[in-house]
Amino acid sequence: MHFDQLLSELTSHVGNASLSNAFGKVISIKGGYIHATHQQCAFGESVVVGKADKKIECEVISVDEKHCLLAPLTSIEGLAINDPVSFEGEMPQLTLWDKPFGKILNGFGDVVSAEESTSGESQTLFQEPVSPIDKESLSEQLRTGSPIIDKILPLCKGQKVGVFAGSGVGKSTLLNKLYTNVDADVKIYVMIGERSREIVDFYQSEMASKDQNRKTILIASSTEDSPVLKKRAVYVAMAYARRFSKAGKSVAVVIDSITRLAHAMREIGISRGELPVARGYPPSVFSELSRLVELGGNFKNQGSITTVMSILVDGDDVNEPISDYLRGVLDGHYVLDRKLANLGYYPSVDILKSRSRTMGDVFDRDELAFERKVREIYGEYHEVEDIVKTGIYQKGSNAGIDEVIDLKRSLDNELYTWPGSISKALREQVHAFTQNHQD
């Protein structure tokens, strides 16, 4: 065989890209990110950096004509200038395991708990949201056992809801309760930037029962993980959610917390030169959050993905940038109040500050009227709360105020319980209160 013919056969297996295009080298390492040369690479592509004794996976997060910026998924200690960079020529891949239930997965999608090994199929990690024309309206309520949610702030299949709270107000406890009680075929709990102890505690306590274990996947990224790995953990969860929703299942995804994810995305964005124009956050954070939110929904001729995510409100300021943005793109928000939590109310949801945009889709006329009347009672109590608590107001001075105080107390006793329900007698009292005011 002639040399030219042999060379032709060998190069035919390479494809369109030349061998030189598949490699580069490290030219600098700064702030935990790697600058490298390249001949041809794509934004978001997976690459491998290092020699045989030290190889790590990275993701291309910025690229120009000759250079690219790589975000490592693991520790970069031991890497050096001029180390080789191998461009894989494909986007990040994920193995979807056949038997993921009852297991802990990491940001790579690997099983890290001690259960038996399992087989699976590979697919691209990052998926595009389903087209709006392939989604249906939210018309079926998910029962949780909490009166304040089921009767005032309904949660529906395919809904995207945020739990907004400062630190220590009970948002993780509320998420755990929702996870335990929500009626869904598949439950996926995502822990982002969480302490390792918290991950183990959740796995051993919340997933201890066989009923929860057989339908739950825990995907965890701990505090020491890289920003890219924290981001990937959420997309691993949504890939599994989409897989089961395509099979007609009702899937509930709980994310704790979306704020830590935003912090990770902020670090990635600033490292590639984006300006933190929105009170400390680069623009890419908000576009990424929108994309993530729209991965959920109620799908035509398929199942649904219901997403409940916690948002840490810095300094109890509900207008901080992440909270403010997410309130506008979610289908509902549960705002937890520190004063209610300190008084022992659970869940410490502030009714007047919280909303569910699906009430009109799932509540009948009587339920809508009850929700509206409850808000009216809490609103009227709020107007007189200061004079009541300071002792300025004396009981018996005003029959209307007395009735508001008594009704609010009765509502507190029945709404802030879990599990619980609203008694028929209280419903009649609420209805009579409104009639009296109209008269």
C-alpha positions in Angstrom: 0.0 0.0 0.0 1.4 3.4 -1.0 2.1 5.9 1.8 -0.4 8.5 0.4 -3.2 5.9 0.3 -2.4 4.8 3.9 -2.4 8.5 5.1 -5.8 9.1 3.3 -7.4 6.1 5.1 -6.1 7.2 8.5 -7.2 10.8 8.2 -10.7 9.8 6.9 -11.4 8.5 10.4 -10.5 11.9 12.0 -13.4 13.8 10.3 -13.5 17.4 9.5 -11.4 18.6 12.4 -7.6 18.1 12.2 -5.6 16.6 15.1 -4.0 20.0 15.8 -7.4 21.6 16.4 -8.1 19.1 19.3 -5.2 20.3 21.5 -4.0 23.4 23.2 -1.9 24.3 26.2 -2.2 26.1 29.6 -0.8 29.6 29.4 -1.9 30.9 32.9 -3.8 29.9 36.0 -5.5 32.7 37.9 -8.1 32.8 40.6 -9.0 29.1 40.1 -9.6 29.5 36.3 -7.4 28.3 33.5 -6.4 30.3 30.4 -5.4 28.1 27.4 -4.6 28.3 23.7 -6.8 26.6 21.1 -7.2 26.2 17.4 -10.9 25.5 17.4 -13.3 25.1 20.4 -16.9 25.9 21.3 -18.4 27.8 24.2 -19.6 25.3 26.8 -17.5 22.4 25.4 -16.0 19.8 27.7 -12.2 19.7 27.9 -9.6 17.7 29.7 -6.5 19.5 31.2 -3.3 18.0 32.4 -0.9 15.1 32.1 -1.3 11.5 32.9 -0.7 11.9 36.6 -3.1 14.9 37.0 -6.1 15.3 34.6 -9.2 17.3 35.4 -12.4 18.0 33.5 -13.2 21.6 32.6 -15.8 23.6 30.8 -15.2 26.4 28.2 -16.8 29.5 29.7 -15.2 32.1 27.4 -13.5 31.9 24.0 -11.9 34.3 21.5 -9.9 33.7 18.3 -6.8 32.1 19.9 -7.5 31.8 23.6 -10.2 30.3 25.9 -11.1 30.5 29.6 -11.7 27.1 31.3 -13.7 26.6 34.5 -12.5 23.4 36.4 -15.0 21.0 37.8 -12.5 19.7 40.5 -9.4 20.9 42.3 -6.6 22.4 40.0 -3.7 21.8 42.4 -0.8 20.2 40.5 -1.6 21.8 37.1 1.2 23.8 35.5 2.0 26.1 32.6 2.3 24.3 29.3 0.2 21.4 30.4 -1.8 20.0 27.5 -5.5 20.8 26.9 -7.5 18.2 25.1 -10.7 19.5 23.5 -13.4 16.8 23.5 -15.4 18.3 20.7 -18.7 17.7 22.5 -21.0 19.4 25.0 -21.1 18.0 28.6 -22.7 14.5 28.8 -24.7 12.9 31.5 -25.5 9.2 32.2 -29.1 8.8 33.2 -29.1 5.7 35.4 -31.8 3.1 35.1 -32.3 2.8 38.8 -31.6 6.2 40.4 -34.2 6.1 43.2 -32.9 6.1 46.8 -29.5 7.2 45.7 -27.3 10.3 46.1 -25.9 11.7 42.9 -23.3 14.5 42.5 -22.9 17.3 40.0 -21.4 14.9 37.5 -24.5 12.7 37.7 -22.4 9.9 39.3 -23.9 7.8 42.1 -21.9 8.5 45.3 -24.0 6.6 47.9 -23.1 3.1 48.7 -25.9 1.3 46.9 -25.3 -1.2 44.1 -24.0 0.0 40.8 -26.5 0.5 38.0 -26.5 0.9 34.2 -27.8 3.9 32.2 -27.8 5.8 28.9 -25.9 8.9 27.9 -27.3 12.2 26.8 -26.4 15.9 26.6 -26.6 17.5 30.0 -27.9 20.9 29.1 -31.4 20.8 27.6 -33.4 23.5 25.9 -36.8 24.4 27.5 -39.9 23.0 26.0 -41.7 25.3 23.6 -44.7 27.2 25.1 -47.0 25.6 22.5 -46.1 22.2 23.9 -47.2 23.2 27.4 -50.7 23.2 29.0 -52.3 25.4 31.6 -51.9 24.6 35.3 -55.2 23.0 36.2 -54.6 20.2 38.7 -53.7 21.0 42.3 -51.0 19.2 44.3 -52.2 18.6 47.8 -49.6 19.1 50.6 -51.6 18.8 53.8 -50.8 22.4 54.8 -54.1 24.5 55.1 -52.2 27.7 54.3 -50.9 26.3 51.1 -53.9 24.1 50.0 -56.6 26.8 50.8 -54.8 30.1 50.4 -51.7 29.6 48.2 -52.4 26.5 46.0 -49.5 24.5 44.5 -50.3 22.9 41.1 -48.7 20.3 38.8 -46.2 22.1 36.6 -46.1 25.3 38.8 -42.8 27.1 39.6 -42.8 28.4 43.1 -40.2 30.3 45.3 -39.9 30.1 49.0 -38.4 33.5 50.0 -36.9 33.9 53.5 -33.9 35.3 55.4 -31.6 32.9 57.3 -33.0 30.9 60.2 -36.7 31.5 59.3 -37.5 27.9 58.4 -37.2 27.7 54.6 -35.3 24.4 54.6 -37.8 23.0 57.0 -40.7 24.1 54.8 -39.0 22.5 51.7 -38.5 19.2 53.6 -42.2 19.2 54.6 -43.3 19.9 51.0 -41.0 17.2 49.8 -42.4 14.7 52.3 -46.1 15.5 51.8 -46.5 16.5 48.2 -48.4 14.0 46.1 -46.0 13.3 43.2 -44.9 10.2 41.3 -41.3 11.2 41.4 -39.5 13.5 43.8 -36.1 15.0 43.1 -34.4 16.9 45.9 -31.4 19.1 44.9 -29.0 20.5 47.5 -26.7 23.2 46.2 -23.6 24.4 48.1 -24.8 22.6 51.2 -22.7 21.3 54.1 -21.8 17.7 53.9 -23.3 17.0 57.3 -26.7 18.4 56.1 -26.6 16.2 53.0 -26.0 13.1 55.1 -28.6 14.1 57.6 -31.2 14.6 54.9 -30.4 11.3 53.3 -30.6 9.3 56.6 -33.7 11.0 57.9 -35.9 12.3 55.1 -35.3 9.3 52.8 -35.4 6.7 55.6 -38.9 5.5 54.8 -39.4 3.0 52.1 -42.2 5.0 50.6 -40.0 8.1 50.1 -36.9 6.1 49.2 -38.6 4.3 46.3 -39.6 7.5 44.5 -36.8 10.0 45.5 -33.5 11.0 43.9 -31.1 13.2 46.0 -28.7 15.3 44.0 -26.2 17.1 46.1 -23.4 19.6 45.5 -21.5 20.4 48.7 -19.9 23.7 49.7 -16.4 22.8 48.5 -17.6 21.9 44.9 -16.6 24.3 42.1 -19.1 26.8 40.8 -19.5 24.8 37.5 -20.3 21.6 39.4 -22.9 23.4 41.6 -24.5 24.6 38.4 -24.4 21.2 36.8 -26.1 19.6 39.8 -29.3 21.5 39.0 -29.3 20.5 35.3 -28.7 16.9 36.3 -31.9 17.1 38.3 -33.9 18.7 35.5 -32.6 16.1 33.0 -34.0 13.3 35.3 -37.2 15.3 35.7 -37.7 15.7 32.0 -37.0 12.0 31.5 -39.8 10.9 33.9 -42.2 13.7 32.7 -41.9 12.3 29.2 -43.0 9.0 30.6 -46.2 10.7 31.9 -45.1 11.0 35.5 -45.8 13.9 37.9 -42.4 15.1 39.0 -41.7 17.4 42.0 -38.2 19.1 42.0 -37.1 20.8 45.2 -34.1 23.1 45.0 -32.3 24.3 48.1 -31.1 26.9 47.3 -31.4 28.9 44.1 -29.4 31.7 45.8 -26.3 29.6 46.2 -26.7 28.6 42.5 -26.9 32.3 41.6 -23.7 33.0 43.6 -21.9 30.2 41.7 -23.1 31.7 38.4 -22.1 35.1 39.4 -18.5 33.9 40.1 -18.4 32.3 36.6 -19.7 35.4 34.9 -17.4 37.8 36.7 -14.4 35.5 36.0 -14.9 35.8 32.3 -15.1 39.6 32.4 -18.8 40.3 32.7 -19.7 43.5 34.6 -21.8 43.1 37.8 -24.3 45.7 36.6 -27.3 44.5 38.6 -26.3 45.3 42.2 -23.4 42.8 42.1 -24.7 40.3 39.5 -23.7 40.0 35.8 -26.5 39.8 33.2 -25.8 36.1 32.4 -27.1 35.1 35.9 -30.6 36.3 35.1 -30.8 34.8 31.7 -29.6 31.5 33.1 -32.2 31.6 35.9 -35.0 32.2 33.3 -33.8 29.2 31.3 -33.8 27.0 34.4 -37.3 28.2 35.5 -38.7 27.4 32.1 -37.5 23.8 32.1 -40.5 23.1 34.4 -44.2 23.0 33.4 -47.2 21.0 32.5 -46.6 19.3 29.2 -49.1 18.2 26.5 -49.7 14.5 26.4 -47.0 14.0 29.0 -46.4 14.5 32.7 -45.4 17.6 34.6 -42.4 19.1 36.4 -43.3 21.1 39.5 -40.4 23.2 40.8 -40.1 24.5 44.4 -37.0 26.5 45.1 -35.7 28.4 48.1 -34.4 32.0 47.8 -32.3 33.4 50.6 -33.3 37.0 51.1 -30.2 38.9 52.2 -30.9 41.0 55.2 -34.7 40.2 54.9 -34.8 42.5 51.9 -37.3 41.0 49.5 -36.2 43.6 46.9 -32.6 42.4 46.6 -31.8 41.5 43.0 -32.3 37.7 42.9 -35.5 37.8 44.9 -36.9 40.7 42.9 -36.1 39.1 39.6 -37.5 35.6 40.5 -40.8 37.0 41.9 -41.4 38.2 38.4 -40.8 35.0 36.5 -42.2 32.4 39.0 -45.8 31.3 39.2 -46.0 32.0 42.9 -44.0 33.0 45.9 -44.3 32.0 49.6 -42.7 34.8 51.7 -41.7 33.6 55.2 -41.8 36.2 58.0 -39.2 36.3 60.8 -41.7 37.7 63.4 -44.1 34.8 62.7 -41.2 32.3 63.0 -40.1 33.8 66.3 -43.7 33.5 67.6 -43.8 29.8 66.7 -46.1 30.0 63.7 -45.4 27.2 61.2 -45.1 27.4 58.3 -44.2 31.1 58.9 -45.8 32.3 55.6 -46.9 35.9 55.5 -50.3 35.7 53.8 -50.4 39.3 52.7 -47.0 39.2 51.0 -47.4 35.8 49.4 -49.2 34.9 46.1 -50.1 31.9 44.0 -50.9 32.8 40.4 -52.8 29.5 39.9 -55.8 30.2 42.2 -58.1 31.0 39.3 -57.2 27.8 37.6 -57.8 25.3 40.4 -60.1 27.1 43.0 -63.9 27.0 42.5 -66.0 30.1 43.3 -66.4 29.3 47.0 -62.7 28.6 47.5 -61.8 31.9 45.7 -64.3 33.8 47.9 -62.8 32.2 51.1 -59.2 33.1 50.0 -60.3 36.7 49.3 -62.1 37.0 52.6 -59.1 35.6 54.6 -56.9 38.2 53.0 -59.4 40.9 53.9 -59.4 39.9 57.5 -55.6 39.8 57.8 -55.4 43.1 55.9 -57.8 44.8 58.4 -55.9 43.3 61.4 -52.7 44.6 60.0 -54.1 48.2 60.0 -54.9 48.0 63.8 -52.1 45.6 64.8 -49.9 48.3 66.4 -52.6 49.8 68.6 -53.7 46.2 69.7 -50.2 45.0 70.6 -49.3 48.2 72.4 -52.4 48.1 74.5 -53.8 51.3 73.2 -56.9 49.6 72.0 -59.2 48.1 74.7 -61.4 45.2 73.9 -65.1 46.3 73.6 -64.3 49.7 72.2 -65.2 48.7 68.6 -67.2 45.6 67.7 -65.7 45.5 64.2 -62.1 45.4 65.5 -63.1 42.9 68.2 -64.4 40.6 65.4 -61.3 41.0 63.3 -59.1 40.1 66.3 -61.1 37.0 67.2 -61.3 35.8 63.6 -57.6 36.3 63.0 -56.8 34.3 66.1 -59.1 31.5 65.0 -57.6 31.5 61.5 -54.1 31.4 62.9 -54.9 28.3 64.9 -56.2 26.4 61.8 -54.0 27.8 59.0 -50.7 27.5 60.8 -50.8 23.7 61.4 -49.4 20.8 59.4 -51.2 18.6 58.7 -54.5 20.3 59.2 -57.7 21.6 57.6 -60.2 24.4 57.9 -63.3 23.6 59.9 -66.8 24.2 58.6 -67.6 26.5 61.6 -64.6 28.8 60.8 -65.7 29.0 57.1 -69.1 30.1 58.2 -67.6 32.7 60.6 -65.5 34.1 57.8 -68.5 34.3 55.5 -70.6 36.0 58.2 -67.8 38.5 58.9 -67.9 39.7 55.3 -71.7 39.8 55.2 -71.7 42.0 58.4 -69.3 44.4 56.9 -71.3 44.7 53.7 -74.4 45.3 55.8 
